[in-house]
């Protein structure tokens, strides 16, 4: 019997190649290509008065210099607004090269192509751009004040104002026995993958076809965007995603300016062209996230149960809105977490600032929402003198209330309906794991030693597996190898392993006979992308459905060869066998041979499928009606709505009485992503997310000056947690399967990062007795809070 792999701790098959330095990333390709460097704006806001390239043209090795004036056809139009929304009344996107105004430091103004990057950078240094500086709008406060405008035709700097409500929240709050108001904020941060962005393009003038390699999270969408911008038929463009050194959301934008400029130059020059982002470019010209300010008004009773919740917040979307309102929509809906809010009203304003654009970063609006809701829960508990865990328990949606409809619209345009979950069970697991009920004894012991400790917790619900669809293709080769293709890209999450586990079980073949390809439009052309913790749900379900289709065909063909009923057959270890008859068997590879009637015998195996190999039924065509040659299939999965994973984190911290240094002593996680395909991969995702959550809570921020200059645009100044700052992570799992997909799975990719700031803030507040209303928090900021309390 084939060992079942679904749910097993299978080591990642892609790791040996990657950890031994045998990965192939974008910059490992295109050694024969011309290389690109950009002149980028040194100003946050300015008019472009003149561009002088005369000194640059004298440099040996220069191939071309392009400005906006050189962009022809649709290349001269603004980049697409990828996700329109009715409330996005003032959406704005940038041009591939700035036309007559720049709106953030780092915006591309001039593109230089040279024989190598060194020459290109030399030319960049010789290009002279004359700017007229304009007032810069930096930060939410300045955007809200609107004394200056980022875009002169956008009143109040407001790209959008959106309201959702369920019930009459204001009336419910006014009628509640108790009312609290809070002001909360989270600052900017950014993804910072090890590998920046990069693009390589090759134009075949004879074939009039374009091959693009790009470090992206969505190769099929880049294909569509490049074809549209360059005016090429889509079938003449292919996009391949090589190994990607991390994405975390920043590589979901499609296209980045460079992703259309590099292919455009390759077509014009008839030569391969490549651009690889350097680290400073990534700081100043890729996407950031997180910055929001919230005002909360909540009504509740003596037991801490919510009667009504009203939240108004302001979201910094940077200089442009290519990804629409996805981040603040997620915040506004996922803020509710596992709770019944009573009546709920949320209003957000998405604001322009003269800073880098904001698009999803791992968590994508959820860390902000979780921070707001969990700080509110702690404030209620404090006001009533109740246990923080008990207040949460009293407000949980109960398992028997699933599916639970919040009466709102989620980021996928579909109702916000939780499909499954058992929040009380998760909380019970978490409090036992961290020793919640015994913490006061530990605190007393620490106090006797002159130490200051605190404990906090935070709960969240994460919408995962958003549509509209994903697909899969499965083919059994004549040697028994199974080739699996899906359009989703991978950035190190273990997709190849996870998808192979699914196919191995569905087809009954050994794991090591399965090869998985992702992110190559030559293999699979219809896909959406890797984001929103959707791969296991979407591609996993699609691949499972496809494998079932291939299995059904294999059994039909094998039934004829074995002269047996389909119902009597099974596939075990890559062989179709008759149940109860060990000698009656046929290899799956042989079935693949028989699935493809041949005229010519290319090898001994193929000879079995030729026209004279076996007696033929003269009344039946070699390929039956409705069938196709080959043992392969394609299928798609499209969900009715998102699945909702959930989890809870608890943290124990120690704060130094003198230096205010903050140290994490314990970090505990309970996670529910439905049916688990590979616990090792899930735990790896949680570990990585927690590391980024710790960074977002204690270290990482984008520090802009009032003139829009990013003051910490290097790893010398932008702090990230090292291994020494990431605690050991204790994990427990709960599995409440989703009824929405054939595998019962929910996403896990962003879970670890979502409640980090909320849980750590709760623990610091517990240790210090000082309200923590803003994150991240540094020792100096905590020291300042102490000083203000003592005044």
N, C-alpha and C positions, 0 to 999 in steps of 0.2 A: 504494500500500500504506500502510495506517495505521501511523504511527510507534509502536513499542512504548514504553509509558511505564513499565512495571514495571521497576524498577532505575534509572530516570533521575533526574537531579537537577532535579526540577521545583520551581520556586519555590512557596511556600505561597500558595494562592489566598485564604486568609482574612486574610493579613497586611495588605494595603493598607487594609482597613477598620479593623483594630485599631490600626495604628500611626498612623493619621490622626485618631484620636479618635472614630471612628464606631462603636465597640463599644457594645453595650447590656448593661450589667451590672445586677445586682439593684437597686442604689440609683438607677439611671436610670429605674426603673419606679415606678408607684404614687404619683404626685404628689397624687392625690386621697385617699390612704389616711390613716387614723389611724396614729399611730406609737407604738412601744413602747419602754419602757426598763425595766430590771430593778433591783430592790434585790438586791444580791448579798452573800453572807456575807463579813464582814471577818475571820472566824475560820476556822482550819483544821479545828477540831473543837469543836463546841458544841451544847448543847441550845437549842432555841427555846422560850423561856418565854412570850413575848407579842409580838403585832404590833399596833401602834397606828397607824392610818391617819388619825386625826381631823384632824390638821393638813393633810394632803394633800388632803382633799376640798374644802377651801376655795379651791383654786387654779382660776382661770378657765381653761377649756379642757380640764379633766380629763374623760375619758369613762368610765373604769372602773379599779378597783383589784381585783386578784385575788390571793388567797393559796391555799394548798393546800386550805383548807376549801371553796373555791368549785368545785373540780374535781369534776365529776360523772361517774358511770359509770366506764368504763375509764380515763378521764383521771386518776382518783385512784390507779390501780395503778402500780407501778414501770414504768419504760420496759423494752422487751424486751431479753432477753439474746440477742443476734443469732445467735451461733454457739455453741450448747451443745456440750459435750464430756464424755465419761464421767469424765475425771479432774478436771473443773472441779466439784469437790464443794461448793464454797462460793461460787458465783457470786452477785454482788450488782450491782444497777443502781439508779440514783437515780430519784426521782420528778421529774416535770416541774417542780414547785415543791416545795422541801423541806418535808417533813411536820412532823417534830418534832426533827430533828437535821440539822446540816450537817457535811460531811466533807472539804471543801476550801475554801480561800479562793476566792471567785468563784461558789460554788454559788448558783443562783437561788432566792430566797425569796419575792419579791413581784413581780408583773407589773403595770405601769402602762400604761394606754392613754390617749392624749391626742390633741388635734388636731394636734400636731406634736411633734417630738423635744425641743424646748426646754422645752415645758410638761411633757412626761413626765419629763424630768430634774429639773425643779423639784420635782415631786411626790415623786420618789424621794428627794430630799434632805430631805423633811419626814416620811417614814415612819420610825417608831421601832420597832426590833426589840430586844427584851430577850433577851440570850443568857446562858447559863451555860457558860463556857469549860470544855473538857475537855482532857486531855493530848493533844498532837499527836504522831503517829508520822510522822517525816520521814526519808526515806532508807532504803536497804536495811539498813544496820547496825541501825537502830532497829527496823525491821520484823522482822528476824531475832531480835533480842533478845526482842521481844514482852513487854517490861515493861509496855507499854500496848497496847490493842487498838483498831484502827480501827472494827471492828464487833464488838460484845460476843459475838456468837454465832459468831465465826470464830476457832477456836483457833490460836494462833501466827501470826495474821495471814495464814495460808496459804490463798489461794483454790484452789490446786491443786498437786499434786505429780505429775509425769509422768516415766516412765522408758521409754526405748527402748534396745534393744541388739541387736547382731548378733554372735554368737559370745561367747566368754568373755573379755571385755576384761581383767579383773583378772588372770586366770591368764596371759594372753598378755603383759601388761606385766611381771608378776613373773618370767616366764621369759626376758625379753628381755636382751640383753647390757648395755644401758644404759637408765636410767630418769631422766626429768626431771619436776619438778613446778613449775608456774607459777601465780601468782595475777594475774589480769588484770581490768581494769574499764573501762567506758565510762560517761560521765555522761549526764544528761538533755539533750535538745535539743528542737527543735520546728520545724514546717514553715515557718511565717511567710509564707504567700502574700501577695501585694500586696493582694488583696481578702479581707476577712474573710468570715464567714458572713453570710447574710441570707435573709429569707423575706418573701414578699408573698402574701396570700390574699384571694380574692374569693368571696363566697357569693352564689349566685343563688337567692333564696328561692322564686321562681316555678317554676324548673326543679329546685330542690333539688339543685343541683350546685355543686361547689367547684373552683375553679381556683387552683392554688398555683404560684408561681414561687419557686424556691429555688436558691441557689448550692451545688450538691451534685455529688458524683461518681456518684450513683445515683438518678436520678429515678424509675425504676419501683419501686424499693424504698421510697422515701419515700411514693409513692402508696399502696402496700400498708399502710405503717405508719400514715399519717394516717387512712385509711379504717378500719383496725382500732381505733385509739384513739378516734375520734369516733363510732364505731358507724354509719358510712355504707356503703352498697353501694359496692364498688370502682368500678363503672361510673359512679358519680356524682362521682368524684374524678379530676381530671387534674393532672399535675405537669409543668411546663415548666422546663427549665434554660436560662437566658439565657447570654450570654457569662460566663465564669468567670475571674476574675483569679488563677488558680493554685489548686491543690488539694493536691498532694503527699501525700495520704493523710488529712489532717485532715478533709476533707469527705466521707469514706466512711462515717462514722457515720450511721445512719438509724434512727430519727430523733434529731436533737438535741432537747433539751427545747423550744427555740424553734420547731422545725419542726412540733410538734403544738400548742403554745400559741397561736401566731399564727393558724392556721386555726380553732382552737377559738373564739378571741375573735371572729374574723370571722363565724362562724356565729351566735354569741350576739348580736353587735351588729348584724348585717345590714348591715355596711359593710366596705369593704376595710381591711385592717390590715397594717402593715409593720414589720419590725424589721431594722435594719442594725447589725452588730457593729462597735463601735469597737475601736481597737487595744489598749487596756488590757484590754477584755473578752476579746479573743483570747488575750492572754498568760495571763490567770488563769482562763479558763473553757472554752477549747478544749483539744484533746488535745496531749500531749507524747509523746516516745518516747525510746528508746535505753538508759536506765539498766539496766545489768546488771553483776553480779560473777561471775567464773568461776574455778574451781579446776581445773587441768588436770594430769593424770598420763598420761605417754606413755612407751611402751617402744619401743626402736629398736635396730638393729644397727650394726656398724662402718661400713656404707655409708650410714647415715642413713635406711634404709628402716623404715617404721613396722611394728611388730608388734601393737601394741594402743594404743588411745586411750580414756581415760575422762575425761569432763567433767561436772562438777557446777556448776550455776550458779543464781543467784538473780535474779529478774526483778521489777522494780518496776512493778506494773500500776496504780498510783494508787489512788484511792478506790473505784472501781467497775470492773466488767469487762464492759461492753456488747459488746465485740468478741471476747469469749472469750479463748482462748489462742493466737491466730494468731501473734502476734509471737514468743513464746518457742518455739513449735513450729517456726517457720521457722528461728530461730537454731539450734535443736538439730539440724536436718536439713541445713541449708545450710552449717553450720560445716565440713562435710567437704570442700567445694570440689571441685577436680578430682582428689582424692587417693584412693588405696586405704588405708584406715586400719588394715588388719588387722582385728582384732576391735574393736568400738566399743560403748561404753556411754555414754549421756547421761541425766542426771537434772536436772530443773529444778524449782524451787519458785517459783510466781508469788505475789507478796506484795502485800498492801494497805498503802498509806501514805495519810496525809492530804494528798494533793497531787492535782493535776489528773490525769484519767484518761489512760491510755496506749493509743493505737491506732496502726495502721501509719503511719509517716512514710517517705517515699521510701527504699526499701531494706528497710524492714519487717523488722527483726531480722537481716538479712543482714550489715550493717556490723559488728555485734557478733561474729557468728560468724566472719566473714572475719578480723577483728582477732585473734581467739583462735587460729585455725588458722595464720595467717601468722606471728604472733609465735612460735608453737610451732615452725614450720619454721625460722625464723631462730635460735631457741635451740638446736635440734639442730645446725644448721650451725656455730654458734659453738662448741658443746661438742666437736665433732669436728674443727674446723679446716677445714671444707669450704666450697666455694663455695655461696652461698645458692641460686643458680639450679640448680646441679647436684643439690642435695638435693631440690628440687621435682621436677626431671625424673625422678629415680629413683622417686618415689612416684606419678607420674601414672597415671591410668587411660589405657590405650592405645586408639587409634582402633579396633583390631580387637577390642576388648573391649566395644564398643558394640552393643546397648544394655546398660548396666551397672546391675545391681540392687544397691542398698545394703542391702536387707533391712529397710528402715524404712518408716514411713508418713509421707507429706508432708502439707502443710497442707490439701490438697484431699481428704484421707481416702483417697488412693490410693497405691500403692507408689512409693517414691522410686527411679525408674528413669530414668537419663540416656538420652536418645534419640539424641543425636549430639554430636560434638565431636572436635577434634584438638588436644589440649592441648600436646603437644610442638611442633607447628607454630606455635601461638600464641606459645609461649615463645621459639622461634627468631626469630620476627618481632620480638618485643618487645626482646630483647637486642640485636639488630642496630639497631633503631630508636633505642634510647637510647645505644648504644655501651658496653654493659656490659663487654665484654672490654678496652676501652681506658681504663676509668675510672681505674685506678691512676695512669696517666701524667697525667691531668687533676688528680687529687688532689695529686700531687707538685708540679705547677706552682702550684696554688692555695696549697699550704703554703709554697712559696717566696715567695709574695706576702703571707704573713701571714693567709691566708684558711683557713677550716675548712669543708670540704664533705663531703657523704655521699650515697650512692645507696641506694635501696631499691626493692623490688618487692613486689607482692602479686597473688595469683591468686584467682579466685572462679568459682563456678557459680551461676546465678540461675534458679530455677524460675519460669517465665513461662506465660502463657496458661492459667491455671487455669480449670476449668469452673465451673458445670455446662454452660453453653451461652451462646450469643448468636445473634441472628437478624438478618436484613436483608430489606428490601423494596426492589424496583426496579420503577419504572414508566416506560414510554416514553410521553411526551405526544404529542399529534397534531402538534405543531410540531417534533418530533424531540428535544426536551429530555428528558433522563433524570433522574428524581427518585429519589434514594437516601435511605432512612431506616434508622436503626439506633437501638436503645434506649440504647446507651452514650452517656455524656456526654463533653464535651471541655473541657479546661481550658487550651488553648493548645498542645497537642502536635502540631497539624497533621493531625488526623484527617480533616478534609474533603478535604484534598489527597491524602492517602494512599489513602483509600477511592475517590476519584474516579479515581486512577491505575489501581486494580484494575478498576473497572467499565469504564473506557475500553478497556482491553485485552481484557477478556472479551467486551464487546459490539461492539467495533470502532467506537467513536464518538469524536469529538473531545473532548478534556479539557474545553474551555470550554462544552460542552453539558450538563455534568453538575452537578446541584445536590445537595448532601448536607445532610441534617438529622440532628442527634443530640439525644438527651436530651429528647424531647418525647413524652409518653405518648399524645398525641392522634394522633401519627403511627405510633408503634410501642410496643406495650404490654408485650411480654415481653422482659426483659433482666435482667442481673445488675448490671453496673456497671463503672466504670473504676478499676481498681486492678491490682496485681500484673503490670504490663507485659503486659496481655492484649489490647489493642485490635486490633493487627495480626493476632495469631493468631486471636482469636475472631470479632470483627466482620469482619475482613478475609476470613477463610475463609467466613463466612456470606454476605457480600456477593458473593464470587466464585461460590459455589454458586448463589446466587439469580440472578446475571447469566447464568450458564450455562443456567439453566432458561428465562429470558426469551429468550435467544438461540435456544434450540431452538424455542420457540414462534414467534418471529419468522421463522425459516427455513421452518417449516411453512406459515405463512400466505403468505409471499412466494412459496413454491414454487407455490402455487395461482394467485396473481396473475400470475406470470411463466411459468406452464406449464412448469416445469422440475423436475428432481429436487432434493430437499433436498441430496443429496450434491454437487451441482454448484454450490451457492451459497456465498457468503462475504459477510461484512459488512465494508465498508471505508469509513472516514470517514463513518459514519452512513448508508450506502446498502447495500442488499442487491443484489448483482450476480451474474450468471451468470459463472462462471469462463471466461475466454477469449472472452467476448462483451461488450465494453465498453458497447454500447448497451442491453443488457438489464439494467435496473436499476430499483430502486424505493427511495425514501427511507424510512428507518426510521419517520419520522413517519406516512407514508402507510400503512405496515404497521400502525401503532397504530390508525389510522382503520378499516382493514379488520377489525381484531380485535374491533370493537365494533359489531355489526349495529344499525342505527338505524331508527327510524320517521320521524324528523324531521331535516331538513337545517338545522342551525344556522348553517353557513357552507359555503363551497365545498368544503372538505376533507371535511366531514361528509357531503356529498351522495354521495360515493363509496361510503358504507356503507349507504345507504338501500335499502329493499326492492325498488325498481324500477330501481336503478342498473345491475345486471348480471343476466343470466339466472340463475335459481335452480334448484337441484336439488330437485324436489318431494319426493324421498324422504329428504332430509337436513335436519334442523332447522338454523335459522340459527346456533345455538350448539351445536357438536357435544357429544355425551355426554362427560363428564369434563373439559370445558373451561369456562372462565369468560370473560365479556366483558373486553376490555382487554388490552393488552400489558404485563403486569405479573406479578410473582411474589414469593413469600416463601419463604425457606428458613432453616434453622438449622444451626449447627455445634456439636456436642458432642464434646469430645475424650475419648479413653480415659484420658488422664492428662496431666499438665503437660509442656510442652516445657522444655528446659533450655539457656538461653543461657550464654555464658561469656566471660571476658575476663581481661586482665592489665594492670596499670598499673605503670609505673616512674617514680620521682621522683628528681630531684637537688635537694638543699637546701644552703643555706649558713647556718651558725649563727654569729652574731657572737661573737667571743671575749670581749668585754667586756659587752655588754648582753644576750646570749643571745637576741637577736631571730632569728626563723626566717624565711628567705626561700626561696621555691621558685624554682629556676633553670630547671628543665625538668620537663615533665609529659608522659609518653608513654603512649598507650593502644593496645592491640590488642583488638578487639572482634569477637565472633562471635555474631550474632543470626540465623543461618541465611541464607536468601535475603533480600537487602536489597531492599525496595520502593522506598525513596527515600533514597540516601546522605546527602543534605543534611539531611533530617529526623532520621535516625539520629545524625548528627554533632552536630546541635543538641541532641538529648537527652543525648548524652554530655557536651557542654560544660556544660549546665545541671546535670547530676549531679555533675560534677567540682567545679563551684563550690560546691555544697552539701557535697560531701565535704571540700573544703578548709575550709569553715566548721566542719564537725563535728570536724575534726582540730585546728584551731588557735584557733578563736574562740568558737564557739557553745556555751553551756551555760545551763541553768536553775538559777539560784543561789537555793536556799531557805534561809531561816533556820531555827533549831531550833523556832520556833513555827509553821512552815508558811507564813510570808509569803514570797512570791516577791520577791526583793530587786532584781531587774533587769527589771521588767515594763514596759520601754519601750525603744525603739530608741536612747535616750540611753545605756543601760547594757548592753543585749543586743547583743553584737558580731556583725556579719556581714561577710563579705569584700566589699569593693567591687571594681570592675573592676581597680583597682590591685593587689589582692591575688590575683586569679585569673590564673594564668599562661597563656601561650599553650599550647594543647593540640595535641600532635602525634598524629595518629590513623592507624592502619592497620587494615584489615579482613580477617577470614577468614570464609568462608561455608561452613558445613557444614549443608546443608539438613536440616530435621526431617522424618522420615518420617510424622509423626503428623497432618499437615494438608495440604490440597490445594495450599497455596502454598509449603510448605517453610520457613515463617518461624518465628522465635522472637522473644520480646519484647526491647525495648531501653530502655524508659522509665526503669528504675532503675539501669542498668548503671554509669553514671558515678559514682554516689555510694558504691557498695558497698565498694570496696577503699581508699578515700581514707585513712582513719585508719591502716589497716595499712601501706600503702605509705609514708606520711609518717613514721610511727613508725619503720619500718625504716631510712629515710634518716637521720633524726635520730640514731638509735642508731649508725649507721655513722659519722656525723660526730663524735659525741661519745665513743663508747666507753662509754656509760652505758646500762644496760637501760631501755627505755621500756615500762612495764607498764600505763599508764593514759592514756586520751585523753578529752577534748582536752588539749593541753599548751600552756601559755602561756609567754612568755619568763621570767616570774617563777618559774614552776614548774621550768623547765629550769635557771634560775639556782640554785634551791634544790637540785635534784638534783646539780648541780656542787659545791655547798657541802658536801653530805653525803658525796659521794665523797672530798673532800679532807680530811675530818675523820679 
